[in-house]
Amino acid sequence: MQFQSIYPYTQEIFAEYEAMDAAAIDAAITRSQTVFHEWSKRSGEERSLVLQRAALVLKQQKEALGRLITREMGKTLAEAIAEVEKCAWVCEYYATEAAHFLQDEIIQTDYSHSRIRYQPIGTVLAIMPWNFPFWQVFRFAAPTLMAGNAALLKHASNVCGCALAIQTVFEEAGAPAGLFQTLLVKADTIGTIIQHDAVQALSLTGSEQAGVSVAALAGAQIKKSVLELGGSDAFVVLADADIALAAKTAVQARMQNAGQSCIAAKRFIVAQEVYDAFVEASMVHLQAIKRGDPLSPDTTMGVLARPDLAETLQIQLEKSMAAGAKLLQGGSFNGCDVAPILLGDVLPGMPAFEEETFGPLMAVTKAIDEAHALQLANQSRFGLGSSVWSQNTDRAFAFADQLAAGAVFVNSMVKSDPRLPFGGIKKSGYGRELSAAGIREFVNVKTMVIR
């Protein structure tokens, strides 16, 4: 079987890759297990040097790597380069902070000595998506490798070039051969990989359906999993919000990566007193978006990664409109190129409210009062990242405290940050990436005592 890299803007096939057979997969996993025993014995300082060099490689090659990202999945070149730069940041962050996060903790007990020690567990499998093909991988790999583990990557089939390039980055950084390996494999081989004794845990970023499947496979083997799944969280605009700033940020938060982000703002819940003003201000910013070739420096919004994604979004739009939502702007579809959509009068029960819309669609819902806004915001099976807007920060923080989400940002768009835990609740998954919480997901938290 061959995997293809297709430039979404032109549908040009520019690279093909052969899938690994069973023997190659087994050899890679065995190699990972072997290198783990050597890597886990290295000092934190030695591991840190590899991560620091990886950051340097990323910075030096950011234009070429960014161009590869754009060609494989269609985001703008500026967004792609920024993604590579963020990967360098997470490498530098863990190279500096891992020793602190993993240092022994002395606990006061009635024993003469009690401590907690954090030790690596072995090979960890990452199953990663195409929408941030470098960032999703590096935010897993940096803490996992710094903890002393080895890593295997099963990436999305449309970004094989990115997957192999990431392995090359670590090799050029001086990582031992086999420490980080890309597996070009079909989805139906994942169960076999998870069953392998050398694979101790797994991390998945993907759809709700993928999370259900992978969690079941991991559970059957009694292996830990971390799931970062979908999101359809709220961008809540209260009556006293700075509407100009809220609308400007709302468009940025929704249209980044052409709307293909789990933490992109999707449901805009707006107080009725400022609903019209918010919609009008949002339309101005939407009209300023420049579509075109994602490789052109003039383009400010790229295209969807695959035609089927556009087809799904169009169905969600049409069903929502049939249920009473109003198309206020945009909505034209041309292959992977979708004009930014502003959809008003969205109500619970409509696909634009209930489902994750993975594309440039702003769904705006009117809230009667603050209590209604909170009810609407929490009326979702997802709970990843929400934001709330008010010029009264005490009011906004009290509102944020009641939002059911893994992260809430006040007067700011939701972003992942190496310094802060990242993950969701409900159908958005479980476990955390980034910060101290992220590096401690894949370690043995060992209790050691002396009587």
ROMAR-969887 format. One record per residue (C-alpha): residue number from 1; residue in one letter; chain; z, x, y. Coordinates in nm, 3 decimals, always signed. Example, Ala and Ser with C-alpha at 12.3 -4.5 7.8 and 13.67 -1.06 7.14 Angstrom:
BEGIN
> num|residuo|cadena|zz|xx|yy
> 1|A|A|+0.780|+1.230|-0.450
> 2|S|A|+0.714|+1.367|-0.106
//
This chain:
BEGIN
> num|residuo|cadena|zz|xx|yy
> 1|M|A|+0.000|+0.000|+0.000
> 2|Q|A|-0.076|+0.115|+0.353
> 3|F|A|+0.114|+0.045|+0.673
> 4|Q|A|-0.086|+0.020|+0.993
> 5|S|A|-0.005|+0.111|+1.352
> 6|I|A|-0.185|-0.136|+1.579
> 7|Y|A|-0.190|-0.119|+1.959
> 8|P|A|-0.091|-0.479|+2.042
> 9|Y|A|-0.285|-0.488|+2.370
> 10|T|A|-0.623|-0.415|+2.210
> 11|Q|A|-0.545|-0.476|+1.839
> 12|E|A|-0.684|-0.127|+1.769
> 13|I|A|-0.568|+0.023|+1.439
> 14|F|A|-0.494|+0.385|+1.526
> 15|A|A|-0.294|+0.510|+1.228
> 16|E|A|-0.226|+0.426|+0.864
> 17|Y|A|+0.056|+0.538|+0.636
> 18|E|A|+0.101|+0.525|+0.260
> 19|A|A|+0.410|+0.358|+0.120
> 20|M|A|+0.639|+0.576|-0.091
> 21|D|A|+0.650|+0.516|-0.463
> 22|A|A|+0.968|+0.479|-0.669
> 23|A|A|+0.984|+0.847|-0.760
> 24|A|A|+0.956|+0.957|-0.396
> 25|I|A|+1.225|+0.710|-0.292
> 26|D|A|+1.464|+0.831|-0.561
> 27|A|A|+1.398|+1.194|-0.469
> 28|A|A|+1.474|+1.123|-0.103
> 29|I|A|+1.802|+0.950|-0.183
> 30|T|A|+1.906|+1.230|-0.419
> 31|R|A|+1.822|+1.486|-0.150
> 32|S|A|+2.034|+1.288|+0.096
> 33|Q|A|+2.330|+1.294|-0.140
> 34|T|A|+2.298|+1.669|-0.186
> 35|V|A|+2.279|+1.750|+0.185
> 36|F|A|+2.574|+1.518|+0.258
> 37|H|A|+2.809|+1.744|+0.064
> 38|E|A|+2.707|+2.039|+0.279
> 39|W|A|+2.691|+1.853|+0.612
> 40|S|A|+3.027|+1.681|+0.565
> 41|K|A|+3.196|+2.021|+0.537
> 42|R|A|+3.054|+2.145|+0.867
> 43|S|A|+3.283|+2.149|+1.167
> 44|G|A|+3.253|+1.899|+1.446
> 45|E|A|+3.129|+2.176|+1.670
> 46|E|A|+2.841|+2.257|+1.434
> 47|R|A|+2.738|+1.892|+1.411
> 48|S|A|+2.766|+1.861|+1.788
> 49|L|A|+2.515|+2.142|+1.838
> 50|V|A|+2.255|+1.953|+1.634
> 51|L|A|+2.306|+1.638|+1.841
> 52|Q|A|+2.286|+1.833|+2.165
> 53|R|A|+1.960|+1.993|+2.054
> 54|A|A|+1.826|+1.650|+1.952
> 55|A|A|+1.897|+1.528|+2.305
> 56|L|A|+1.707|+1.826|+2.443
> 57|V|A|+1.408|+1.760|+2.216
> 58|L|A|+1.400|+1.397|+2.327
> 59|K|A|+1.404|+1.493|+2.693
> 60|Q|A|+1.132|+1.752|+2.648
> 61|Q|A|+0.905|+1.515|+2.456
> 62|K|A|+0.986|+1.186|+2.628
> 63|E|A|+0.635|+1.125|+2.763
> 64|A|A|+0.466|+1.177|+2.426
> 65|L|A|+0.731|+0.983|+2.237
> 66|G|A|+0.720|+0.706|+2.498
> 67|R|A|+0.344|+0.679|+2.459
> 68|L|A|+0.387|+0.645|+2.082
> 69|I|A|+0.638|+0.364|+2.130
> 70|T|A|+0.403|+0.180|+2.366
> 71|R|A|+0.104|+0.214|+2.136
> 72|E|A|+0.295|+0.087|+1.833
> 73|M|A|+0.479|-0.211|+1.984
> 74|G|A|+0.342|-0.282|+2.332
> 75|K|A|+0.621|-0.229|+2.585
> 76|T|A|+0.532|-0.064|+2.914
> 77|L|A|+0.518|+0.313|+2.921
> 78|A|A|+0.796|+0.323|+3.180
> 79|E|A|+1.021|+0.115|+2.953
> 80|A|A|+0.935|+0.335|+2.656
> 81|I|A|+1.017|+0.660|+2.836
> 82|A|A|+1.344|+0.510|+2.958
> 83|E|A|+1.424|+0.419|+2.597
> 84|V|A|+1.378|+0.779|+2.486
> 85|E|A|+1.599|+0.899|+2.770
> 86|K|A|+1.870|+0.657|+2.662
> 87|C|A|+1.852|+0.802|+2.310
> 88|A|A|+1.920|+1.145|+2.456
> 89|W|A|+2.223|+0.998|+2.632
> 90|V|A|+2.372|+0.857|+2.311
> 91|C|A|+2.324|+1.192|+2.135
> 92|E|A|+2.501|+1.374|+2.418
> 93|Y|A|+2.776|+1.112|+2.428
> 94|Y|A|+2.870|+1.145|+2.062
> 95|A|A|+2.823|+1.521|+2.065
> 96|T|A|+3.098|+1.526|+2.327
> 97|E|A|+3.324|+1.238|+2.223
> 98|A|A|+3.312|+1.232|+1.842
> 99|A|A|+3.588|+1.488|+1.798
> 100|H|A|+3.821|+1.272|+2.007
> 101|F|A|+3.728|+0.952|+1.823
> 102|L|A|+3.780|+1.108|+1.481
> 103|Q|A|+4.086|+1.320|+1.538
> 104|D|A|+4.383|+1.256|+1.313
> 105|E|A|+4.637|+1.002|+1.436
> 106|I|A|+5.006|+1.074|+1.378
> 107|I|A|+5.199|+0.753|+1.306
> 108|Q|A|+5.575|+0.716|+1.342
> 109|T|A|+5.721|+0.575|+1.019
> 110|D|A|+6.024|+0.628|+0.797
> 111|Y|A|+5.828|+0.892|+0.604
> 112|S|A|+5.871|+1.254|+0.707
> 113|H|A|+5.501|+1.267|+0.797
> 114|S|A|+5.236|+0.992|+0.834
> 115|R|A|+4.884|+1.023|+0.961
> 116|I|A|+4.546|+0.851|+0.962
> 117|R|A|+4.244|+1.066|+0.888
> 118|Y|A|+3.879|+0.964|+0.940
> 119|Q|A|+3.645|+1.108|+0.677
> 120|P|A|+3.272|+1.059|+0.610
> 121|I|A|+3.168|+0.836|+0.321
> 122|G|A|+2.821|+0.958|+0.219
> 123|T|A|+2.468|+0.830|+0.276
> 124|V|A|+2.422|+0.530|+0.505
> 125|L|A|+2.104|+0.322|+0.506
> 126|A|A|+1.968|+0.186|+0.835
> 127|I|A|+1.726|-0.108|+0.837
> 128|M|A|+1.586|-0.124|+1.187
> 129|P|A|+1.349|-0.343|+1.394
> 130|W|A|+1.043|-0.267|+1.604
> 131|N|A|+1.150|-0.396|+1.946
> 132|F|A|+1.344|-0.083|+2.048
> 133|P|A|+1.207|+0.150|+1.780
> 134|F|A|+1.389|+0.461|+1.904
> 135|W|A|+1.706|+0.323|+2.063
> 136|Q|A|+1.806|+0.102|+1.771
> 137|V|A|+1.782|+0.402|+1.539
> 138|F|A|+1.957|+0.657|+1.758
> 139|R|A|+2.251|+0.432|+1.840
> 140|F|A|+2.307|+0.419|+1.462
> 141|A|A|+2.215|+0.779|+1.381
> 142|A|A|+2.413|+0.964|+1.648
> 143|P|A|+2.759|+0.837|+1.544
> 144|T|A|+2.673|+0.826|+1.174
> 145|L|A|+2.564|+1.190|+1.162
> 146|M|A|+2.847|+1.308|+1.388
> 147|A|A|+3.094|+1.143|+1.150
> 148|G|A|+2.960|+1.371|+0.876
> 149|N|A|+2.739|+1.123|+0.691
> 150|A|A|+2.374|+1.148|+0.592
> 151|A|A|+2.124|+0.881|+0.700
> 152|L|A|+1.824|+0.702|+0.554
> 153|L|A|+1.595|+0.491|+0.772
> 154|K|A|+1.389|+0.195|+0.659
> 155|H|A|+1.207|+0.104|+0.980
> 156|A|A|+0.984|-0.193|+1.062
> 157|S|A|+0.641|-0.149|+0.907
> 158|N|A|+0.455|-0.165|+1.240
> 159|V|A|+0.638|+0.139|+1.387
> 160|C|A|+0.597|+0.395|+1.110
> 161|G|A|+0.485|+0.656|+1.363
> 162|C|A|+0.810|+0.617|+1.554
> 163|A|A|+1.009|+0.634|+1.232
> 164|L|A|+0.852|+0.964|+1.130
> 165|A|A|+0.880|+1.102|+1.483
> 166|I|A|+1.255|+1.037|+1.483
> 167|Q|A|+1.293|+1.235|+1.161
> 168|T|A|+1.096|+1.517|+1.323
> 169|V|A|+1.326|+1.513|+1.627
> 170|F|A|+1.627|+1.582|+1.404
> 171|E|A|+1.441|+1.848|+1.209
> 172|E|A|+1.340|+2.024|+1.530
> 173|A|A|+1.703|+1.999|+1.643
> 174|G|A|+1.811|+2.204|+1.343
> 175|A|A|+1.948|+1.932|+1.116
> 176|P|A|+1.945|+2.042|+0.752
> 177|A|A|+1.647|+1.913|+0.553
> 178|G|A|+1.724|+1.570|+0.413
> 179|L|A|+2.008|+1.484|+0.651
> 180|F|A|+1.802|+1.219|+0.827
> 181|Q|A|+1.508|+1.082|+0.629
> 182|T|A|+1.256|+0.811|+0.699
> 183|L|A|+1.160|+0.597|+0.401
> 184|L|A|+0.817|+0.436|+0.434
> 185|V|A|+0.885|+0.154|+0.192
> 186|K|A|+0.808|-0.212|+0.143
> 187|A|A|+1.075|-0.471|+0.211
> 188|D|A|+1.104|-0.562|-0.156
> 189|T|A|+1.239|-0.214|-0.237
> 190|I|A|+1.548|-0.253|-0.018
> 191|G|A|+1.756|-0.405|-0.296
> 192|T|A|+1.689|-0.109|-0.524
> 193|I|A|+1.781|+0.135|-0.247
> 194|I|A|+2.106|-0.046|-0.175
> 195|Q|A|+2.194|-0.040|-0.545
> 196|H|A|+2.163|+0.338|-0.563
> 197|D|A|+2.504|+0.499|-0.613
> 198|A|A|+2.442|+0.752|-0.336
> 199|V|A|+2.405|+0.479|-0.072
> 200|Q|A|+2.753|+0.391|+0.045
> 201|A|A|+2.690|+0.149|+0.331
> 202|L|A|+2.419|+0.003|+0.548
> 203|S|A|+2.346|-0.105|+0.902
> 204|L|A|+2.088|-0.369|+0.988
> 205|T|A|+1.950|-0.481|+1.320
> 206|G|A|+1.717|-0.774|+1.280
> 207|S|A|+1.681|-1.146|+1.240
> 208|E|A|+1.941|-1.390|+1.115
> 209|Q|A|+1.738|-1.439|+0.797
> 210|A|A|+1.722|-1.065|+0.732
> 211|G|A|+2.097|-1.042|+0.785
> 212|V|A|+2.166|-1.311|+0.527
> 213|S|A|+1.947|-1.136|+0.270
> 214|V|A|+2.077|-0.784|+0.327
> 215|A|A|+2.442|-0.888|+0.350
> 216|A|A|+2.409|-1.059|+0.012
> 217|L|A|+2.256|-0.747|-0.143
> 218|A|A|+2.531|-0.527|+0.003
> 219|G|A|+2.803|-0.768|-0.098
> 220|A|A|+2.682|-0.773|-0.456
> 221|Q|A|+2.732|-0.394|-0.463
> 222|I|A|+3.064|-0.408|-0.272
> 223|K|A|+2.915|-0.193|+0.003
> 224|K|A|+2.999|-0.227|+0.367
> 225|S|A|+2.740|-0.360|+0.609
> 226|V|A|+2.716|-0.384|+0.985
> 227|L|A|+2.483|-0.657|+1.111
> 228|E|A|+2.342|-0.689|+1.461
> 229|L|A|+2.132|-1.003|+1.449
> 230|G|A|+1.978|-1.253|+1.688
> 231|G|A|+2.102|-1.380|+2.017
> 232|S|A|+2.041|-1.680|+2.239
> 233|D|A|+2.324|-1.634|+2.476
> 234|A|A|+2.386|-1.776|+2.815
> 235|F|A|+2.323|-1.654|+3.167
> 236|V|A|+2.559|-1.885|+3.355
> 237|V|A|+2.512|-1.937|+3.729
> 238|L|A|+2.810|-2.108|+3.892
> 239|A|A|+2.785|-2.299|+4.217
> 240|D|A|+2.923|-2.016|+4.431
> 241|A|A|+2.695|-1.744|+4.290
> 242|D|A|+2.479|-1.517|+4.499
> 243|I|A|+2.158|-1.700|+4.408
> 244|A|A|+1.918|-1.436|+4.539
> 245|L|A|+2.080|-1.162|+4.329
> 246|A|A|+2.132|-1.388|+4.028
> 247|A|A|+1.767|-1.497|+4.020
> 248|K|A|+1.635|-1.144|+4.064
> 249|T|A|+1.856|-1.018|+3.781
> 250|A|A|+1.778|-1.322|+3.565
> 251|V|A|+1.406|-1.245|+3.566
> 252|Q|A|+1.473|-0.880|+3.488
> 253|A|A|+1.718|-0.972|+3.212
> 254|R|A|+1.471|-1.213|+3.051
> 255|M|A|+1.143|-1.029|+3.096
> 256|Q|A|+1.249|-0.675|+2.998
> 257|N|A|+1.056|-0.563|+2.693
> 258|A|A|+0.844|-0.881|+2.737
> 259|G|A|+1.151|-1.081|+2.637
> 260|Q|A|+1.174|-0.913|+2.296
> 261|S|A|+1.541|-0.823|+2.298
> 262|C|A|+1.838|-0.968|+2.114
> 263|I|A|+2.050|-0.932|+2.429
> 264|A|A|+1.785|-1.055|+2.674
> 265|A|A|+1.914|-1.352|+2.871
> 266|K|A|+1.757|-1.661|+2.714
> 267|R|A|+1.945|-1.977|+2.812
> 268|F|A|+1.997|-2.006|+3.188
> 269|I|A|+2.274|-2.256|+3.253
> 270|V|A|+2.284|-2.334|+3.624
> 271|A|A|+2.521|-2.548|+3.829
> 272|Q|A|+2.341|-2.858|+3.958
> 273|E|A|+2.426|-2.772|+4.319
> 274|V|A|+2.215|-2.454|+4.305
> 275|Y|A|+1.969|-2.546|+4.030
> 276|D|A|+1.667|-2.595|+4.258
> 277|A|A|+1.741|-2.284|+4.462
> 278|F|A|+1.775|-2.073|+4.148
> 279|V|A|+1.447|-2.205|+4.004
> 280|E|A|+1.258|-2.141|+4.329
> 281|A|A|+1.394|-1.789|+4.363
> 282|S|A|+1.315|-1.713|+3.999
> 283|M|A|+0.955|-1.828|+4.045
> 284|V|A|+0.903|-1.578|+4.324
> 285|H|A|+1.013|-1.288|+4.102
> 286|L|A|+0.812|-1.414|+3.805
> 287|Q|A|+0.499|-1.426|+4.019
> 288|A|A|+0.549|-1.062|+4.116
> 289|I|A|+0.525|-0.946|+3.754
> 290|K|A|+0.210|-0.745|+3.685
> 291|R|A|+0.060|-0.784|+3.338
> 292|G|A|-0.206|-0.563|+3.189
> 293|D|A|-0.245|-0.253|+2.975
> 294|P|A|+0.111|-0.137|+2.891
> 295|L|A|-0.006|+0.224|+2.921
> 296|S|A|-0.106|+0.168|+3.287
> 297|P|A|+0.157|+0.270|+3.543
> 298|D|A|+0.079|-0.048|+3.740
> 299|T|A|+0.187|-0.280|+3.457
> 300|T|A|+0.542|-0.412|+3.485
> 301|M|A|+0.553|-0.630|+3.172
> 302|G|A|+0.399|-0.540|+2.839
> 303|V|A|+0.275|-0.759|+2.557
> 304|L|A|+0.431|-0.902|+2.243
> 305|A|A|+0.427|-0.670|+1.945
> 306|R|A|+0.228|-0.896|+1.711
> 307|P|A|+0.008|-1.208|+1.737
> 308|D|A|+0.237|-1.406|+1.505
> 309|L|A|+0.525|-1.358|+1.749
> 310|A|A|+0.318|-1.518|+2.023
> 311|E|A|+0.228|-1.804|+1.790
> 312|T|A|+0.594|-1.870|+1.712
> 313|L|A|+0.685|-1.868|+2.081
> 314|Q|A|+0.402|-2.108|+2.162
> 315|I|A|+0.526|-2.352|+1.897
> 316|Q|A|+0.880|-2.335|+2.039
> 317|L|A|+0.742|-2.401|+2.387
> 318|E|A|+0.525|-2.694|+2.282
> 319|K|A|+0.803|-2.859|+2.082
> 320|S|A|+1.045|-2.822|+2.372
> 321|M|A|+0.795|-2.976|+2.613
> 322|A|A|+0.731|-3.261|+2.371
> 323|A|A|+1.106|-3.325|+2.377
> 324|G|A|+1.109|-3.348|+2.758
> 325|A|A|+1.132|-2.994|+2.897
> 326|K|A|+0.912|-2.927|+3.201
> 327|L|A|+0.675|-2.631|+3.226
> 328|L|A|+0.731|-2.499|+3.577
> 329|Q|A|+0.530|-2.179|+3.555
> 330|G|A|+0.320|-1.970|+3.315
> 331|G|A|+0.263|-2.055|+2.955
> 332|S|A|-0.085|-1.916|+2.893
> 333|F|A|-0.133|-1.730|+2.562
> 334|N|A|-0.405|-1.475|+2.495
> 335|G|A|-0.334|-1.293|+2.172
> 336|C|A|-0.023|-1.083|+2.232
> 337|D|A|-0.046|-1.131|+2.609
> 338|V|A|+0.180|-1.416|+2.727
> 339|A|A|+0.220|-1.520|+3.089
> 340|P|A|+0.591|-1.538|+3.183
> 341|I|A|+0.720|-1.888|+3.122
> 342|L|A|+0.970|-2.084|+3.331
> 343|L|A|+1.083|-2.396|+3.148
> 344|G|A|+1.306|-2.645|+3.327
> 345|D|A|+1.516|-2.944|+3.221
> 346|V|A|+1.593|-2.782|+2.887
> 347|L|A|+1.851|-2.976|+2.686
> 348|P|A|+2.050|-2.920|+2.366
> 349|G|A|+1.842|-3.004|+2.062
> 350|M|A|+1.525|-2.848|+2.199
> 351|P|A|+1.396|-2.529|+2.032
> 352|A|A|+1.421|-2.343|+2.364
> 353|F|A|+1.795|-2.418|+2.365
> 354|E|A|+1.882|-2.399|+1.995
> 355|E|A|+1.665|-2.112|+1.869
> 356|E|A|+1.619|-1.751|+1.965
> 357|T|A|+1.299|-1.734|+2.172
> 358|F|A|+1.169|-1.380|+2.127
> 359|G|A|+0.933|-1.354|+2.421
> 360|P|A|+0.902|-1.408|+2.798
> 361|L|A|+1.042|-1.760|+2.821
> 362|M|A|+1.316|-1.860|+3.066
> 363|A|A|+1.484|-2.183|+2.954
> 364|V|A|+1.682|-2.340|+3.241
> 365|T|A|+1.947|-2.605|+3.182
> 366|K|A|+2.138|-2.797|+3.450
> 367|A|A|+2.519|-2.808|+3.429
> 368|I|A|+2.709|-3.096|+3.588
> 369|D|A|+3.021|-2.888|+3.653
> 370|E|A|+3.196|-2.573|+3.537
> 371|A|A|+3.341|-2.735|+3.225
> 372|H|A|+2.996|-2.859|+3.130
> 373|A|A|+2.852|-2.511|+3.187
> 374|L|A|+3.108|-2.360|+2.950
> 375|Q|A|+3.039|-2.627|+2.688
> 376|L|A|+2.665|-2.562|+2.707
> 377|A|A|+2.709|-2.185|+2.696
> 378|N|A|+2.922|-2.199|+2.381
> 379|Q|A|+2.700|-2.464|+2.218
> 380|S|A|+2.509|-2.208|+2.016
> 381|R|A|+2.522|-2.063|+1.668
> 382|F|A|+2.475|-1.719|+1.825
> 383|G|A|+2.727|-1.508|+2.016
> 384|L|A|+2.595|-1.168|+2.121
> 385|G|A|+2.594|-1.102|+2.496
> 386|S|A|+2.641|-1.343|+2.786
> 387|S|A|+2.678|-1.313|+3.161
> 388|V|A|+2.835|-1.526|+3.432
> 389|W|A|+2.763|-1.527|+3.804
> 390|S|A|+3.008|-1.615|+4.081
> 391|Q|A|+3.114|-1.453|+4.408
> 392|N|A|+3.473|-1.526|+4.308
> 393|T|A|+3.531|-1.254|+4.049
> 394|D|A|+3.866|-1.396|+3.937
> 395|R|A|+3.698|-1.729|+3.867
> 396|A|A|+3.411|-1.558|+3.689
> 397|F|A|+3.642|-1.344|+3.476
> 398|A|A|+3.843|-1.649|+3.371
> 399|F|A|+3.517|-1.819|+3.273
> 400|A|A|+3.398|-1.509|+3.089
> 401|D|A|+3.720|-1.499|+2.889
> 402|Q|A|+3.629|-1.836|+2.739
> 403|L|A|+3.272|-1.747|+2.646
> 404|A|A|+3.215|-1.701|+2.272
> 405|A|A|+3.028|-1.371|+2.265
> 406|G|A|+3.070|-1.009|+2.164
> 407|A|A|+3.021|-0.901|+2.525
> 408|V|A|+3.029|-1.074|+2.862
> 409|F|A|+2.908|-0.920|+3.187
> 410|V|A|+3.015|-1.060|+3.525
> 411|N|A|+2.749|-1.046|+3.798
> 412|S|A|+2.538|-0.810|+3.589
> 413|M|A|+2.279|-0.831|+3.313
> 414|V|A|+2.390|-0.754|+2.959
> 415|K|A|+2.313|-0.398|+2.849
> 416|S|A|+2.409|-0.176|+2.560
> 417|D|A|+2.602|+0.133|+2.666
> 418|P|A|+2.716|+0.422|+2.442
> 419|R|A|+3.064|+0.398|+2.595
> 420|L|A|+3.115|+0.029|+2.508
> 421|P|A|+3.133|-0.152|+2.173
> 422|F|A|+2.819|-0.349|+2.094
> 423|G|A|+2.792|-0.638|+1.849
> 424|G|A|+2.828|-1.011|+1.812
> 425|I|A|+3.009|-1.302|+1.653
> 426|K|A|+2.895|-1.616|+1.474
> 427|K|A|+2.534|-1.587|+1.354
> 428|S|A|+2.479|-1.281|+1.573
> 429|G|A|+2.642|-1.068|+1.305
> 430|Y|A|+2.953|-0.860|+1.251
> 431|G|A|+3.075|-0.507|+1.300
> 432|R|A|+3.026|-0.292|+1.606
> 433|E|A|+2.797|-0.014|+1.717
> 434|L|A|+2.859|+0.245|+1.989
> 435|S|A|+3.185|+0.372|+2.143
> 436|A|A|+3.478|+0.466|+1.920
> 437|A|A|+3.436|+0.143|+1.724
> 438|G|A|+3.083|+0.236|+1.623
> 439|I|A|+3.161|+0.579|+1.480
> 440|R|A|+3.454|+0.439|+1.285
> 441|E|A|+3.245|+0.178|+1.101
> 442|F|A|+3.116|+0.428|+0.844
> 443|V|A|+3.418|+0.643|+0.770
> 444|N|A|+3.702|+0.632|+0.523
> 445|V|A|+4.013|+0.544|+0.724
> 446|K|A|+4.251|+0.735|+0.502
> 447|T|A|+4.629|+0.697|+0.516
> 448|M|A|+4.819|+1.018|+0.431
> 449|V|A|+5.199|+1.035|+0.404
> 450|I|A|+5.470|+1.279|+0.295
> 451|R|A|+5.805|+1.154|+0.173
//
